[in-house]
Amino acid sequence: MATFEATTRPLAFAHMEGGVKTVFVVPWTAEFSVISSGDRIEFEDLGSISIGSIRRYDTVEALLEAEGWVNVVPEAEGPEQAAESLRGASEWNVRAEKQDGVLALRVRWAKRKA
């Protein structure tokens, strides 16, 4: 089991912790190319998630259609707003997305730091 570091907004972590957000999305990068089921992602001061299944998609739009936008960005009002929300995050790597696609990481469970 490997541990990776990432950033996310507190609301997104709260949604993962509550089981509302079941998919965490990252652009495909060399770092995340080796992630596998059972690995963990640490989010700064917030906590961590355990990864279930992993799927790669060519675009955010393809991912949102296949995984269901409400599972990815539950506070969005539709798939277009969900895509804008993902791409608008300061940590989003547009170049990596365009070049190599995106990963849908199914969240098994989230644990808040004490």
Secondary structure by P-SEA (a helix, b strand, c coil): cbbbbbcccaaaaaaaaaccccbbbbccccccccccccbbbbccccbbbbbcbbbbbccaaaaaaaacccccccccccaaaaaaaaaacccccaaaaacbbbbbbbbccccccc
